[in-house]
């Protein structure tokens, strides 16, 4: 495993998965019950990078039926500023919601996949806080990676998603060795075929980017700078 690298920001799913993934097992607002992740992965066949978060807020907080659905989460504002210099690029007029089709089309055009690290979870306090999220079933990369064969880089949007992905490796990694925000490391995931036979290790890289939740103590400008530096490094800008 190579040394962890640090990104220094500059100052300047598809239809087959929808049915299974769009059912929520439990009442959204209650705690202690298992929920399925409600959104199918977005997996453009030409994707070279894949964004990986954890779990959305309860449905009463959704402004759209798509990844990062809370209007007050800044993910799509950050994408708007990074790629179009317009925080409202993906917003629907003056409405408090974003346009999921415009976002999805953009991701297919730019070759950016999005897949949650968590398939099933329990909200211990009934909200979207990662620190109170118990992961029941993590993502099955053996199913996801073959659908995006050009993906060489996974990027997480916070510490919990990073922790879940590192927990899928054959060799455990001490938490002290996990990448910090704006750092990267090798991700030697060994996937299995349908017969559970171990296949070649994928030469993947894992980057950890800042959470886009407003609860994360970093200014929007600094988050934009971090994401811009990453996308430049990935050749997306």
N, C-alpha and C positions, 0 to 999 in steps of 0.2 A: 504494500500500500504506500502510495507516495505521500509526501508531506502535504499538509493542509495549505491551500492557497487562499489569499485574501483578495477580494474584489475592492478596489478603491474607487468610489464614485467620483466622477468629475464634477466640477462646479457648473460648467456650462449645461358522444359515446354511442356506439351509435344505435341505429334503430333496433338492432337485435337485443340491445341491453335495456331499452327504454321500459319495456313492460315490467321486468323484474325490479328495476331500480327505482321506479316511480311510485312504489307502494310503501307507505309508512306503516310500520307494524303497530306502533303505539300512538296514543293521544299525544300530540306534539308538545303540549304545555306541561305534561306530567313528567316527573322524574322517576328513575328506577326501572324503567321499561326499555326493552331493546327496540331501537329504530333502525330501519334501513336507510342508507343514504338516498335521498330522493332524486338525485340528478345523475343521468347516465354520463359516462366519460365522453369527452369530445376528442375524437381520434382521427385527425386528418392523416391519410396514408403517406403524405409527404412531410409529416412533422419531423423535425430534428431535435426539438426540445419539448419537455413535458412539465407543465405546472402541476404541483401536487400540494393540496391543502388538506384539511381534515373534514369538518362537518359544518353544515350551514346552521343558521339560527332556526328557532322554531318558526313554523309557517306564518304566524301572525306578523313576523318581521320581514316577510318577503315582499319585494316590489316587482319581482318577475320570477318565472319558473326556470331558473338557470343558475349556474355557479356564481357564488358571491352575490346572492339575491338581495341583500339588505342595501337599501339606498344610501345608508350612512356608513357602509364599508367603502373604502376609497379605491378598491382594486381597479374598477373601470375608469375612474378619474385619472389614476396613475397611467393606465394604458393610453388614455386619451392624450394626456400631456406628453408622454414619452414618444408616441408615434405621430401625433397630429398637432402637438402644441396647443391642445384644447381639452381642458378637463371635462367639458360637456359634450365631447364628440359622440359618445355612445348614449347620451341622455335623450329621452323622448321629449323634445320641446321644453316646456317649462314644467312638465310633470315630474313627480318625484319617483322616477323609475328609469331604468336603462332598457335599451332595445336588445333583447337576446338574439334575434336573428342577425342583426348587424354585427354583434360581437362574434357570433358563431361563424359568420361568413368571413370576417376579418381573420379569425384563427385558422381557418382553412387556407385563406390566401397567403398567410405568413408562415404556415407550417408550424403552428404552436398547438400542442395538445394540452388537454386539461383532464386530470384524473385524480379523484380524491384518494388519500391514503387509507381511508377508513370506509368499509362497506357497512358495518353494523356497529352501533355504539349505544351507550347508556348515558343520558344527561343526568348526572348525579344531583344537580341543583336546578334542572329544568331550563337551563339557558345554553348559550353557545360557547361558554368559556372552555377553552382547551384544558385548563388545569382541573376542571371538574368533569372532564369527558373520559369515560371508561371505554376503551376500545374492546369490542367483542370479536369482530372479524376484520382484519386488515385487508388491504387490496391484494388481489391475486395477480402478481406481476407475470406469472406464467401464462395467464390469459391475456393480459393487456399488451405486453411487449411484442408478441408476434404480430399484433395489429398495427404497430407503429415501428416497423423494422429499421427506419432511418434515425430513430431517436438515439442520441448519444449522451444527452444531458438531461438529468432530472433537476428541477428546481422547486424547493419547498418554500412555503409562505409562512414559516414560523417554526418554533422549536418542537411542538408536538408532532407535526408531520415529519420532521427530520428524525425524531426519535422512533416513530413507527417504521419508517423505511430502513433505518439502520438495524432495527430488530428483525428484519427479514433476511439478513446476511447469515451465512453459515458460521462465521466467526463473530462472536459478540465483541462489541467495542465499548470500552468504558465511557461513561457519560462525559468524563473530563476530556475525552478525545473527540467528542462530537464537534462538528464545525459550528462556530459562532456566526452571528449575523454577518453577511457579506463574505463568508469564507466558503471554500469548496474542498472536496476530497474525492479520491477514487471511490467508486461504488461497485465492488466486484460481485455483483449478483449472479448466482448460478441458478438458472431456471431449469424446470423440468418439463418434459413433454407430456402428452396425454396419458402415457403409461407410467408416469412418475419416475422416468429415467432421467437422471441428471444430464444436462447438456452443457455446452460450452459456457464459460463465464463471459458475460457481456462486459465489454470495456466501457462502462458508463462512468460519468462524473456526476457528483451530487453537489449542488449549490444550495446554500441557505440564504434566502432573502428576507427582508423585514416583513412582519405581519402588516397587512393593510387595514386591520381593525383600528378604529380610533382610540381603543383602549391601550394600544401599544404606544409607549412614550417616545415617539419620534415624530418630528414635524413632517408634514406632507411634502415639503420641498426636498427634505433629505431622503424620504422614501422614493420620490420620483428620481432623484439622482442615483440611488442605488439600483433601481430597476433599469434606468437608462444605461448605466455602466455595464450591467449584465447583458442586456440585449445587444449593445454594441459589441461586446466580447463574443457573443454568439452569432454575429453577422446578420442580425435582424434589422439593423438600422444603417 
